[in-house]
Structure formats: structure tokens, C-alpha cells
Amino acid sequence: MTSRRLFQDVAEQIVALIEQGAFPPGSRLPGERELSERFGVSRVTIREAEIALQASGRLRIKTGSGVYVADTPSGGGEHLPVVSAFELTEARALFESEAAALAAPIISDSDIAVLRDLLEQMSQEGMDDEEVTTVDRAFHLTIASASGNKAIIHVVESLWRLRTEIAEVRQTHSSVCHHDSRQRHDEHGAIVDALARRDPQAARLAMRQHFSRLIEAMLDATEQREIAELRQRSAESRARFMLSAKLA
């Protein structure tokens, strides 16, 4: 899919307004209804754009208060730890499972609507890696935000920085995401269904199962890559040996 997501265009327009001074640092953005009328899009699209900008550090979503422009964009020059995709996924499983459990009893109908819209986007074919990652991040950050726990929201945002900014982690995810899109969609659907039922235990379990299966997929992909590399080295050694034998 070559077309950009609508919420990405809206997010860029909001950033432009911030940089032009229309929304100064620390100020509260207009409500979803006003912004949807201003940009000619749905309130769901506005919510997706705000979540994406929260993930990039441009906005801060305060439950029960509103959406505010960050004083300074986060992540500028900040040193990231060296972690593997497996370590990161283990950490995400711990925090995001509990975020889902906390969100379940209090998640709003509008957040459920956002999740279902993102779930529908996940089912579309032809998405490139960047588009898949953007939708997936919006999905998980919506749940973290719905938990109402600022510490968990911050942790999940930080984990997503590792997910998107560390090259080895991006590569590992890319190696598995194109091969299990149907299964990943079903797992995300199970999470949404549990949240819609306001069932904390089911939401926690659905999130854990999603990450457990992801770790297994990563292990399989790593094993296959190592086998391919071993075969390549073996073939190169055999070729050198045969050449040496002919020259002897």
C-alpha cells in the first residue's frame, strides 16, 4: 500500500502548527470534535494522530484532562541501551500485559472504537514495514494510554522507542512480521475482544499469548537464518577445498 495513512497526514499538520506557534509548548490542544472539524476528518483519526505524536514525544495525553504540547520533544540525543529483540519483547510482555489488565475495566468506548479501526487497518494487504509499525504502535499505545497509569504509559512509550530506533530490533521484527500477519491480526483481535468485555484477566492473557507467540516466531526466524549462514559458510569452504585440490 503506497498511500499514506490519513492520521499521519493529520499528525504532520499538527506538528506544523506547533512549530508555527499556533500551539505553544505546554498548551492544551483543542478537543477532538473541534480538531476533526478543522481538519475535515473523523474523531477516530484525530485520536490516532494524537497517539502517534505522543509516541514521538510531541504531545502528552493526560487522562481526564486533555492533550498537551510537550515542552520539548523527547528523544533528542538520548542514548539508547543495547538490547536484543528478545529482551525487548520479554519486557513488553511484562508491561503491556499489565497495561491491558489495568485498561480493561476503565477503557472508554471511543478507545475501543480506535482499536477496532486499527485492527481493520491491520487486515489490509500490501502495507510496507513502516506502515505496519505505525499502526501496531498506535494500537499498543492506545491500550497503554487507556490504563491511566502515567508510569506505564512512559515505559511503554520508551519500549517502543527501542522497537523502532534500534536497527537489530527492527530487522528481527521485519523478518517475522511479513510471515504471520494473519495470526498477528487474530491475536490483536482477541485483545480487543477482551478489552471490550472489560475483562482484565482475559486482556492480560491475550496480550501475553501475543508476545509469547512473537518470541517463538523470532526464535524460528533466528534459527533459520543461522542454518542458512552455516550452509553458506560450508559451501564456501567446500568450494575453496575443491579449488585447492585441483591446483595440487
KOLMARSE-610784 format. One record per residue (C-alpha): residue number from 1; chain; x, y, z. Coordinates in nm, 4 decimals, decimal comma. Layout:
[segu NUM; A; [X; Y; Z]];
...
***
This chain:
[segu 1; A; [0,0000; 0,0000; 0,0000]];
[segu 2; A; [0,1661; 0,3226; -0,1176]];
[segu 3; A; [-0,0878; 0,5740; 0,0140]];
[segu 4; A; [-0,0149; 0,7352; 0,3466]];
[segu 5; A; [-0,2457; 0,6812; 0,6395]];
[segu 6; A; [-0,4801; 0,9743; 0,6947]];
[segu 7; A; [-0,3826; 1,0131; 1,0590]];
[segu 8; A; [-0,0162; 1,0512; 0,9568]];
[segu 9; A; [-0,1070; 1,3489; 0,7390]];
[segu 10; A; [-0,3066; 1,4989; 1,0260]];
[segu 11; A; [-0,0157; 1,4405; 1,2650]];
[segu 12; A; [0,2169; 1,6287; 1,0302]];
[segu 13; A; [-0,0275; 1,9188; 1,0120]];
[segu 14; A; [-0,0465; 1,9351; 1,3921]];
[segu 15; A; [0,3344; 1,9346; 1,4148]];
[segu 16; A; [0,3470; 2,2168; 1,1605]];
[segu 17; A; [0,1035; 2,4208; 1,3702]];
[segu 18; A; [0,3115; 2,3536; 1,6821]];
[segu 19; A; [0,6283; 2,4714; 1,5071]];
[segu 20; A; [0,4474; 2,7800; 1,3756]];
[segu 21; A; [0,3469; 2,8723; 1,7311]];
[segu 22; A; [-0,0255; 2,8079; 1,6948]];
[segu 23; A; [0,0000; 2,5523; 1,9754]];
[segu 24; A; [0,2893; 2,6628; 2,2005]];
[segu 25; A; [0,4708; 2,4234; 2,4378]];
[segu 26; A; [0,2622; 2,3404; 2,7431]];
[segu 27; A; [-0,0639; 2,4480; 2,5818]];
[segu 28; A; [-0,3697; 2,2266; 2,5608]];
[segu 29; A; [-0,4859; 2,1207; 2,2157]];
[segu 30; A; [-0,8470; 2,1846; 2,1166]];
[segu 31; A; [-1,0822; 1,8921; 2,1725]];
[segu 32; A; [-1,1243; 1,6053; 1,9277]];
[segu 33; A; [-1,4527; 1,7441; 1,7941]];
[segu 34; A; [-1,3006; 2,0844; 1,7140]];
[segu 35; A; [-0,9906; 1,9314; 1,5556]];
[segu 36; A; [-1,1964; 1,6867; 1,3490]];
[segu 37; A; [-1,3945; 1,9796; 1,2066]];
[segu 38; A; [-1,0774; 2,1804; 1,1491]];
[segu 39; A; [-0,9019; 1,9046; 0,9531]];
[segu 40; A; [-1,2127; 1,7519; 0,7966]];
[segu 41; A; [-1,1547; 1,4038; 0,9394]];
[segu 42; A; [-1,3194; 1,1761; 1,1941]];
[segu 43; A; [-1,2560; 1,1965; 1,5687]];
[segu 44; A; [-1,1026; 0,8486; 1,5481]];
[segu 45; A; [-0,8434; 0,9824; 1,3030]];
[segu 46; A; [-0,7667; 1,2722; 1,5380]];
[segu 47; A; [-0,7182; 1,0279; 1,8251]];
[segu 48; A; [-0,4809; 0,8139; 1,6148]];
[segu 49; A; [-0,2773; 1,1219; 1,5187]];
[segu 50; A; [-0,2529; 1,2319; 1,8822]];
[segu 51; A; [-0,1389; 0,8859; 1,9924]];
[segu 52; A; [0,1268; 0,8809; 1,7205]];
[segu 53; A; [0,2503; 1,2242; 1,8318]];
[segu 54; A; [0,2512; 1,1107; 2,1939]];
[segu 55; A; [0,4769; 0,8213; 2,0917]];
[segu 56; A; [0,7178; 1,0611; 1,9207]];
[segu 57; A; [0,7234; 1,2914; 2,2246]];
[segu 58; A; [0,5467; 1,5890; 2,0656]];
[segu 59; A; [0,2302; 1,5562; 2,2735]];
[segu 60; A; [0,1310; 1,4411; 2,6224]];
[segu 61; A; [-0,2098; 1,2798; 2,6699]];
[segu 62; A; [-0,3366; 1,3338; 3,0237]];
[segu 63; A; [-0,6312; 1,1125; 3,1102]];
[segu 64; A; [-0,9307; 1,3202; 3,2151]];
[segu 65; A; [-0,7542; 1,6461; 3,1344]];
[segu 66; A; [-0,6738; 1,6623; 2,7659]];
[segu 67; A; [-0,3887; 1,6599; 2,5178]];
[segu 68; A; [-0,0957; 1,8963; 2,5719]];
[segu 69; A; [0,2019; 2,0055; 2,3646]];
[segu 70; A; [0,5239; 1,8722; 2,5150]];
[segu 71; A; [0,7642; 2,1350; 2,6476]];
[segu 72; A; [1,0453; 1,9806; 2,4409]];
[segu 73; A; [1,0345; 1,6865; 2,2010]];
[segu 74; A; [1,1709; 1,3780; 2,3735]];
[segu 75; A; [1,4492; 1,1583; 2,2450]];
[segu 76; A; [1,6876; 1,4263; 2,1207]];
[segu 77; A; [2,0334; 1,2736; 2,1530]];
[segu 78; A; [1,9281; 1,0404; 2,4314]];
[segu 79; A; [2,1445; 0,7292; 2,4487]];
[segu 80; A; [1,9561; 0,4050; 2,3977]];
[segu 81; A; [2,0659; 0,0841; 2,5709]];
[segu 82; A; [2,1867; -0,2057; 2,3596]];
[segu 83; A; [1,9141; -0,4692; 2,3806]];
[segu 84; A; [1,8139; -0,7632; 2,1652]];
[segu 85; A; [1,4715; -0,8111; 2,0123]];
[segu 86; A; [1,4151; -1,0993; 2,2558]];
[segu 87; A; [1,4973; -0,8875; 2,5621]];
[segu 88; A; [1,2712; -0,6098; 2,4390]];
[segu 89; A; [0,9817; -0,8466; 2,3674]];
[segu 90; A; [1,0134; -1,0019; 2,7153]];
[segu 91; A; [0,9934; -0,6548; 2,8691]];
[segu 92; A; [0,6979; -0,5589; 2,6526]];
[segu 93; A; [0,5172; -0,8778; 2,7521]];
[segu 94; A; [0,5529; -0,7858; 3,1202]];
[segu 95; A; [0,4468; -0,4219; 3,0984]];
[segu 96; A; [0,1911; -0,4358; 2,8190]];
[segu 97; A; [0,0096; -0,7355; 2,9655]];
[segu 98; A; [-0,0422; -0,5437; 3,2884]];
[segu 99; A; [-0,1328; -0,2289; 3,0944]];
[segu 100; A; [-0,4077; -0,4274; 2,9200]];
[segu 101; A; [-0,5332; -0,5637; 3,2528]];
[segu 102; A; [-0,5421; -0,2138; 3,4044]];
[segu 103; A; [-0,7117; -0,0681; 3,0971]];
[segu 104; A; [-0,9861; -0,3319; 3,0724]];
[segu 105; A; [-1,2217; -0,2060; 3,3482]];
[segu 106; A; [-1,1907; 0,1627; 3,2537]];
[segu 107; A; [-1,1270; 0,1750; 2,8803]];
[segu 108; A; [-1,3660; 0,4096; 2,7012]];
[segu 109; A; [-1,5927; 0,3223; 2,4124]];
[segu 110; A; [-1,4014; 0,5706; 2,1985]];
[segu 111; A; [-1,0740; 0,3885; 2,2691]];
[segu 112; A; [-1,2387; 0,0585; 2,1757]];
[segu 113; A; [-1,3508; 0,2229; 1,8505]];
[segu 114; A; [-0,9935; 0,3368; 1,7821]];
[segu 115; A; [-0,8629; -0,0153; 1,8446]];
[segu 116; A; [-1,1200; -0,1693; 1,6125]];
[segu 117; A; [-1,0326; 0,0809; 1,3411]];
[segu 118; A; [-0,6617; -0,0002; 1,3796]];
[segu 119; A; [-0,7474; -0,3698; 1,3745]];
[segu 120; A; [-0,9250; -0,3190; 1,0439]];
[segu 121; A; [-0,6194; -0,1414; 0,9051]];
[segu 122; A; [-0,4022; -0,4364; 1,0097]];
[segu 123; A; [-0,6109; -0,6662; 0,7899]];
[segu 124; A; [-0,5275; -0,4723; 0,4757]];
[segu 125; A; [-0,2720; -0,6248; 0,2419]];
[segu 126; A; [0,0250; -0,4551; 0,0789]];
[segu 127; A; [0,1388; -0,2488; 0,3773]];
[segu 128; A; [0,5117; -0,1790; 0,3979]];
[segu 129; A; [0,7193; -0,2168; 0,7155]];
[segu 130; A; [0,6790; 0,1480; 0,8170]];
[segu 131; A; [0,3016; 0,1400; 0,7806]];
[segu 132; A; [0,2738; -0,1890; 0,9730]];
[segu 133; A; [0,4882; -0,0493; 1,2538]];
[segu 134; A; [0,2913; 0,2775; 1,2710]];
[segu 135; A; [-0,0431; 0,1005; 1,3047]];
[segu 136; A; [0,0948; -0,1554; 1,5514]];
[segu 137; A; [0,2462; 0,1185; 1,7679]];
[segu 138; A; [-0,0780; 0,3173; 1,7686]];
[segu 139; A; [-0,2638; 0,0014; 1,8745]];
[segu 140; A; [-0,0391; -0,0762; 2,1710]];
[segu 141; A; [-0,0045; 0,2854; 2,2831]];
[segu 142; A; [-0,3812; 0,3268; 2,2783]];
[segu 143; A; [-0,4057; 0,0441; 2,5312]];
[segu 144; A; [-0,1232; 0,1857; 2,7436]];
[segu 145; A; [-0,2896; 0,5275; 2,7425]];
[segu 146; A; [-0,6235; 0,3731; 2,8380]];
[segu 147; A; [-0,4629; 0,2234; 3,1516]];
[segu 148; A; [-0,4500; 0,5727; 3,3011]];
[segu 149; A; [-0,1144; 0,4904; 3,4638]];
[segu 150; A; [0,1405; 0,7570; 3,3676]];
[segu 151; A; [0,4377; 0,5419; 3,4668]];
[segu 152; A; [0,3219; 0,2527; 3,2487]];
[segu 153; A; [0,2475; 0,4905; 2,9604]];
[segu 154; A; [0,6009; 0,6294; 2,9849]];
[segu 155; A; [0,7564; 0,2825; 3,0000]];
[segu 156; A; [0,5601; 0,1546; 2,7008]];
[segu 157; A; [0,6494; 0,4665; 2,5004]];
[segu 158; A; [1,0178; 0,4106; 2,5885]];
[segu 159; A; [0,9985; 0,0442; 2,4886]];
[segu 160; A; [0,8537; 0,1463; 2,1549]];
[segu 161; A; [1,1489; 0,3796; 2,1013]];
[segu 162; A; [1,3745; 0,0760; 2,1364]];
[segu 163; A; [1,1471; -0,1160; 1,9000]];
[segu 164; A; [1,1680; 0,1485; 1,6253]];
[segu 165; A; [1,5138; 0,3027; 1,6695]];
[segu 166; A; [1,7450; 0,0028; 1,7224]];
[segu 167; A; [1,8402; -0,1409; 1,3848]];
[segu 168; A; [1,8832; -0,5022; 1,5018]];
[segu 169; A; [1,5417; -0,4991; 1,6667]];
[segu 170; A; [1,3770; -0,3538; 1,3561]];
[segu 171; A; [1,5445; -0,6174; 1,1394]];
[segu 172; A; [1,4304; -0,9044; 1,3606]];
[segu 173; A; [1,0706; -0,7805; 1,3633]];
[segu 174; A; [1,0767; -0,7284; 0,9886]];
[segu 175; A; [1,1906; -1,0887; 0,9386]];
[segu 176; A; [0,8797; -1,2253; 1,1098]];
[segu 177; A; [0,6050; -0,9696; 1,0524]];
[segu 178; A; [0,5502; -1,0452; 0,6841]];
[segu 179; A; [0,5053; -1,4163; 0,7505]];
[segu 180; A; [0,2487; -1,4107; 1,0303]];
[segu 181; A; [0,0191; -1,1172; 0,9508]];
[segu 182; A; [-0,2989; -1,3287; 0,9750]];
[segu 183; A; [-0,2017; -1,4727; 1,3114]];
[segu 184; A; [-0,0955; -1,1337; 1,4460]];
[segu 185; A; [-0,4295; -0,9872; 1,3361]];
[segu 186; A; [-0,6197; -1,2612; 1,5198]];
[segu 187; A; [-0,4107; -1,2090; 1,8345]];
[segu 188; A; [-0,4780; -0,8355; 1,8313]];
[segu 189; A; [-0,8458; -0,9129; 1,7774]];
[segu 190; A; [-0,8502; -1,1330; 2,0873]];
[segu 191; A; [-0,7002; -0,8461; 2,2877]];
[segu 192; A; [-0,9665; -0,6031; 2,1666]];
[segu 193; A; [-1,2458; -0,8511; 2,2398]];
[segu 194; A; [-1,1209; -0,8985; 2,5962]];
[segu 195; A; [-1,0971; -0,5214; 2,6492]];
[segu 196; A; [-1,4448; -0,4710; 2,5036]];
[segu 197; A; [-1,5774; -0,7213; 2,7605]];
[segu 198; A; [-1,3951; -0,5219; 3,0324]];
[segu 199; A; [-1,2246; -0,8488; 3,1392]];
[segu 200; A; [-0,8814; -0,7792; 3,2971]];
[segu 201; A; [-0,7743; -1,1433; 3,3200]];
[segu 202; A; [-0,8655; -1,2188; 2,9603]];
[segu 203; A; [-0,6949; -0,8994; 2,8390]];
[segu 204; A; [-0,3755; -0,9860; 3,0285]];
[segu 205; A; [-0,3759; -1,3416; 2,8933]];
[segu 206; A; [-0,4459; -1,2354; 2,5340]];
[segu 207; A; [-0,1575; -0,9873; 2,5437]];
[segu 208; A; [0,0787; -1,2449; 2,6954]];
[segu 209; A; [-0,0144; -1,5032; 2,4338]];
[segu 210; A; [0,0534; -1,2484; 2,1606]];
[segu 211; A; [0,4054; -1,1810; 2,2857]];
[segu 212; A; [0,4775; -1,5474; 2,3617]];
[segu 213; A; [0,3948; -1,6402; 2,0044]];
[segu 214; A; [0,6052; -1,3473; 1,8779]];
[segu 215; A; [0,9072; -1,4711; 2,0718]];
[segu 216; A; [0,8617; -1,8206; 1,9242]];
[segu 217; A; [0,8451; -1,6709; 1,5741]];
[segu 218; A; [1,1649; -1,4764; 1,6402]];
[segu 219; A; [1,3420; -1,7907; 1,7601]];
[segu 220; A; [1,2331; -1,9785; 1,4465]];
[segu 221; A; [1,3496; -1,6949; 1,2206]];
[segu 222; A; [1,6840; -1,6730; 1,4016]];
[segu 223; A; [1,7340; -2,0483; 1,3764]];
[segu 224; A; [1,6569; -2,0476; 1,0046]];
[segu 225; A; [1,8950; -1,7555; 0,9467]];
[segu 226; A; [2,1754; -1,9310; 1,1361]];
[segu 227; A; [2,1190; -2,2526; 0,9392]];
[segu 228; A; [2,1325; -2,0568; 0,6128]];
[segu 229; A; [2,4552; -1,8860; 0,7215]];
[segu 230; A; [2,6076; -2,2208; 0,8210]];
[segu 231; A; [2,5191; -2,3697; 0,4834]];
[segu 232; A; [2,6677; -2,0678; 0,3078]];
[segu 233; A; [2,9951; -2,0993; 0,5025]];
[segu 234; A; [3,0025; -2,4721; 0,4328]];
[segu 235; A; [2,9515; -2,4139; 0,0604]];
[segu 236; A; [3,2290; -2,1542; 0,0548]];
[segu 237; A; [3,4663; -2,3904; 0,2412]];
[segu 238; A; [3,3824; -2,6748; 0,0021]];
[segu 239; A; [3,4493; -2,4525; -0,2992]];
[segu 240; A; [3,7870; -2,3461; -0,1615]];
[segu 241; A; [3,8777; -2,7061; -0,0844]];
[segu 242; A; [3,7850; -2,8261; -0,4328]];
[segu 243; A; [3,9841; -2,5412; -0,5907]];
[segu 244; A; [4,2889; -2,6250; -0,3784]];
[segu 245; A; [4,2579; -2,9934; -0,4729]];
[segu 246; A; [4,2535; -2,9098; -0,8447]];
[segu 247; A; [4,5614; -2,6902; -0,8130]];
[segu 248; A; [4,7556; -2,9517; -0,6145]];
***
